Amino acid sequence: MKYLNLFIMLLVAKFSFAQDSIQKKSNCYTLHAQETTVSQYRSKFNAMYTGSHSQKPEAEWATTITSTIFAGLKLWPNAQVFINPEIAGGHGLSSAFGIAAFTNGEAFRVGNPDPTIYIARAFFRQLIPLSKEKEWQDDGENKIAQYIPSKYFSFTMGKVSIADYFDDNTYSHNPRTQFLCWGLMSNGAWDYPANTRGYTPSAIIEFVSKKIEVRYGLSMMPNTANGNIMDNKIEKANANSFELKYKYTVNNKIGKISAIAFYNTALMGSYKAQNIIITTDTLHPGFYVKDYSIVASRQYGRSKYGFGINIEQQISENIGLFARASYNDGKNETWCFTEIDRAASVGSSIKGTKWKRKNDAIGVAYCLSGLSNEHANYLANGGLGFILGDGKLNYANEHLFESFYSASFLNGKLTPSFVYQFVINPAYNKDRGPISVFSVRMHLTI
């Protein structure tokens, strides 16, 4: 009997090892794709006046679509290269104007809604092990199935989304499946470096361990606010991002807290400058027209700095909480992300285990956005930013409430979502709104 038990134990051990070997087989490449469609409806709302960069008060429909291929190849141990061709089309409500924490994280501030193909990411990544201990990394978007060191130093160079590396949050970071608005997918006051579509050439160094993560990124900046062409004068136009993250557990519940700091410099204008542009009046020869625009004060040497904090805490196996807060000096022109100088957000994500839909999720969140005095005065005087401009301004903080239900089908490959957002004081203006936005989102992965 003793030998029979021993034989059974050895057989079980061998079977378990074989199963683990099958499940943990490393790959030399990865290939995935995603498609996300977001259709939004905004009902009619009250507005005492409307500017060229406002949400239009009439009822409106808008749809965006993005499709991405995620391809990667292992070059040698701990070294990979990735490329992500992408196609995007459509537009946000009122061309993504008039709400600082805009309601669709898949919407770009571009004038042409026609589908456009471009290379979203193309980068090289090298890990340098700092310990012999390894952990398994599942195959996924820009991840190759393999064992990676549990403690390592890494170097990444190429065209990336800087938000892939900084300001991550388990419960609120991916607008394709989680909260949809700009003020919830990242720290709102972090003017993170990016072109119009959210990508930029960067060099990123990271130290990662089980408890601590430290990373620094140096990125190129656009040659104009919200531009798609990067400024080649890197010594005069660059972005510096720094993050420190601490990972911990409380009663076996995972938590993370991170602090981010940034310093950007580019051909920015100043909100405090006179900002008068004098041009020839084409209708009346010999006369001139004065326009009020921050473009008048653009010069190299201007900068924007700020910092933020990002917290997530698992409450139970099915419930997680998150909070963010951020600040930037708000003296010079917003250049990349959105016109927010002060921000705070809080929310919760709940899995559907209680109603036997463990891969479904419900999310409820709130974000507050604010401006510096200089920025608010510029808009009040009729100035335009690349997101905002009602022609005048009766200032108040912008408030956005969001809730969503995300369902999961086909083992998580198909994820439809229903989203509702309520915006008070859109574009920081008490004379407009409130606004209700209803969204249907469809996310497909292969």
N, C-alpha and C positions, 0 to 999 in steps of 0.2 A: 504493500500500500504506500509505503514511504517513497519507493522508487517511482510509483505511478504518479504520485503528487509532484515529485521533482520533474518528471517528464512533462507533465501538463504545464508546470510553471515555465519550463524552458520553451515549450511550444508557444505559449502565450507571449513570452518575452520576444521570441523570434518574430512572431506575427506582428506584434506592436512595432518592433524595429523596422520590419519591412514596410508596414503602413506609413511609419514616419518618414522612411526613406523616399517613398512614393510622393508623399505630401510635401516634403521639403526638398525636392529636387531643384537645384539651381538652374536658371536659364541664362542664356547669353544674349537675349534680346527681350524687348517688350513691344507690344503693338496693341493699341486701344484706340477707340474713337468715342466721341460724344456729340450729341445734338441737343440744343436747348432752344425752345420756343417760348416766348413770353408775350401774351396778349393782355393788354390793360385797357380798362374803361374808366374814364374819369367823368363823373356827372357834372352838370352845370353848377357854377358857384358864383357868389357875389364878389364883385370887384369894383371899387370906386374909380379905378383907372387901370390902364394896362400899358406896359412898355414893350419895347422890342425884344427884351429878354425875359418876358413874363410867361407864366402859364396862361393860356387863353381861357377866358371864363366859359366859353361854350363847351358843351359835352363833346367828348373826344374819345376815339379809339386809336390805339397804336400797338404795333407788333414788332418784336425783334426776333432774329434767329441767328444762332451761332453754331457752327460745326467745326470740330477740331479733331485732328489725328495726332495721337501721342506715340511716337516711335523712338525707341532707344536701343543702343547696342553696347555691349560690354567690350572694351578694348583690351584691357589687361586687368589683373586683380585690383579691385576697388576703383577702377576708372571706367567711366561711361560717357557716351555722347548721346544727346537727345535732339530731336527736331519736331516741331509742332506746326504743320501747315494749318491754316484756319480760314474759314469763310464766314463773313458776317454781313447781315443786311437788316433793313428796317430802320426804325427810329423810335425814340422815346416820346412820351406825351409832350406836345409843344416843342419838339426837337430837343428834349432834355433841358429846357430852360425853366427858370422860375421856382425851383425847389432846391435848397442847398443840399439836403440829405435826399437826393433824388430817389424816386420810387422803384427804379429798375436797374439793378447792378449789371445787367447785360446790355444796357443802352449806352451808346457812345455819342459824344457831342460832335457829330459829323453832319454835314449838310446833304450828303448824297446817300439816300437809303438803298441804292442798288447793291446787290450782293457783291462783295469784294474779297478776293483771295489774297492772302499775305502770309508771311512767316511770323507766327506769334512768338515762338521760342526756338532758339538754336544755341545749345550751350554744351560745354564740357565740364565734367565734375570728377574730381579726384579725392578719394578718402585716404587718409594716412592713419593706420591703426595706432592707438596708444595703449592697447591692452590686448591680451590673447583671447579674452572672453568675447563671444559672438552672440548675436541674436538674429532671429529670422525676420527678413523683410518680405512681405507679400508682394506679388506682382500687382501693379496698378498703373495709373496714369503717371508717366515719367518715373516709374519705379520698376526695377528688374528683380524678379524673384531670386533671392540669394541670402546667404548669411553675411551680415555686416558686423564690424566691430562695435561693441557696446560703448566704447569710448574712442573717439577719433577726432582728428583735425581734418577739415575739408577745404577745398578750394574750388570755386565755381566761376567760370568765365564764359560770357556770351550774352545773347539776347534773352532776357527772362522777364517774368513779372516779379518785381521786388516783393510784392505781397505774398508770394509763395513761400518766402523765407522769414519774413518779419510779421509781427502782429497777428500770428495765427491764434485761433480759438476753436476748440472742439465743437462748440455749440453755435457759433455765429461767425462764419468767415466765407462760406461758399454760397453766392447768390443763386447758384443753379439748383440747389436742393434745400438751403436753409433760408435765413432772412434775406429779403430781396433788396432792401434800400441801401444806399451808399453809406449812410450813417451807422449802419449795423454790421456791415461786412468788414469794416476796418475802423481804426481810430479816426474820427472825422477831421480833426485838426492837423493830422499828419498829411502834409502835402507831398505824398510819396511820389518819387520820380517815375514818370511814365510818358509815353506818347499818347495820342488821342485814344488809342485802343487799349492802353494799360501796360505796355511793354517798353523795355529800354535796355540797351547794352550796359552790362554791369560786371564787376568783379566782387565776389563775396567770399570771405573767409569765415569759418565757423569752428568752434570747439563744442563738442557735444558729449555729454556723459549722462548717466542715469539721473542725476540730480540737477545738474547745471548745464545751461546752454549759453554761449556767448557768440555773437556774430557781428560783423561789420561789413557794410556794402558801400562801394564807390560806384556811382552811376552817372550816365550822361543825362543831360537835360534837353528838352526841346528848344528850338531856336526862337519860338514865340509861345505865348501862353496857350496851353491846350494844343500845341502843334504836333504834327506827325513826323516832322523832320528834326533830327537831333542836331544840336549845336556842336560842331567839331572843335570849337575853342575850349577844350576840356579844362584848361587851366583857369578859364574865366567862368565857365558854366558847368557845374557839377553838383552832385547830391551825395551827402554823407549820412548813412543810416547806421545806428548802433542799437543793439538789443541785448539785454541780460534777462535770462529766464531761470526761474527756480521751480523745480517739480517736487511735490511732496504728497504725503497721504495723511488723512485724518480719519481714524477708525476704518482704515482700509478703503477709504474713498479718495480717489485721485483728485488732486488740485494742482493748479499752475498759476504762477504770478510772474509777469514780465514787465520790464520797464524799457521804453524806447525813447531815443533822443535822435534828433536830426538837425542837419545844417545844410541848407540849399543856397546856391548862388547862381544867378543867371542874368540875362538882359532884362531885368525887372523894372517896372515903374514903381513910383512911390505914391501911396494914398494921400500923403501930406503935401505933395508938390502942387504947384499951380495948375498943371495939367491942361493947358490951353494950347490947342493946335489951330494955327491960322492958315487957311487955304484960300486960293483964288475963287471968287464967286463966278462960276461958269455962266450964269444967267445975266450977270451984270458986270461986264468988263471994267476993270479999274477998281473994283470993290473986293473986299475980303470977307470971309466967313470964319467966325470963331467957334470951334467945337471943344467940348469938355471931354477929355479922354485921357486915361492913364498912359496911353501909348506915348503921349508927349514927353513923359519923364523917364522913359526906359533908358537904362544905361547899365553897363557891366559894373560889378562891384556891389550891387544891392543884394540883400540876402534875406532869408527867412529861417528862423530856428524855432524849435519847439520840442516838446516831450509828451509822453503818454504812459499810461499804465493799463494793463490788460489782465483780468483775473477770470479764472474759471474754476468751478468747484462741483464735483459730483456729489449729489445729495443722497441718491440711492442708485440702484442698478438702472433705473428708468428715468431719473430726473437729474438735470444739470442746470446750474445757474452760471451766468456770466455778467461781467461789468467792465466797462472801459471808461476812461476819462483822458482828455488830451487838451493841449494848449499850444498855440504858436503866437509869436509876437505881433502879427497882424499889421505891421507897418508898411510892408511892401507887397507887391502884387502876388496873388495866388497864381501859381504857374502850371500845376499839373492835375491835381485831383478835383477838389471842389471848394467853394467859397465858404469855409468854416474855419473860424479862429479859436473857438472854444467848443468843446463837445463832451457829452457824457451819455452813456447808454447803459441799460440794464435789462436783463431778460431771462427767460427760462425755456428749455427744450425738454419735452416729455415724450418718451417712447410709448408706443401703443400696446404694450404688453397687457395692460388691464382689460382691454377689449379684444384680446387675442390677435392683435396685429403688431407684433413685436418690432417689425421693421418700419412701421409708420411713425410719424412724429407730429406733435403739435408744438408750435412755438408762439410765445407772446413776448413782446419787447417794447421798449420806449427809448427814444433818443432825443436829446436836447442839443440844439446847435446855436451858436452865438457868434457875434462879430466883435472885433476891436472897435474902439471909438473912431479911429482913423478910417477904417474900412466902411463903417456904417455912414459916416459923414460923406464919404465919396459917393456912395450910392444915393444918399439923400439929396445930393447936389445934381443928380441926373446922370452920374457916371454909369458906365457899363462894365461888368466883369464878363468872363467868358461863360458864366452860368446865370448870373443875376443882373437885373436892371429893369425896374418898374417905372423909371422916369422920376420918381420921388419915393420917399420912404418914411413911414410912420413906424419907427423901429420897435421890435419886440423879439425875444428869442423865438426860434422856430421849434415846434414840438411835433414829433411824428410817433404815432402808435402803430404797431404792426402785429398782425397775427396770421398764422398760416397753418394749414393741415397738409402734410406731405404723405402720400400713400406709396407703397412699395409693391411692385409686381415683378414677376420673372426673376426672382432672386436679386432684387434691387437694380436690375438693368433698366426698368421702366419706372419713372417716378413722376407722376402727375401731382401738382400742388394747387391749392386754392389759397389766395392771399388777399387780405384786406388791410388797407392803410388809411389812416386818418391824420391829416396834416393841419395844424393850427399855425397861423401866421406864416404862410408860405413865403419864402425869400425874405423872412424877417419883417413882414409888413402886416400890421394890424388892420390895414384898409382892404385886405384881400383875404378871401377864404371864409371859413375852413374848406378843405378839399377832402373828398372821399375817392379812393382809388380801389378798384376791384381787378384782380389779376388771376389768370389761369396760366400756369407754367407746366411745360412738358419737357422732361429730361430723359434722354435715352443714352445708355452706354453699351459698348460692346468691347 
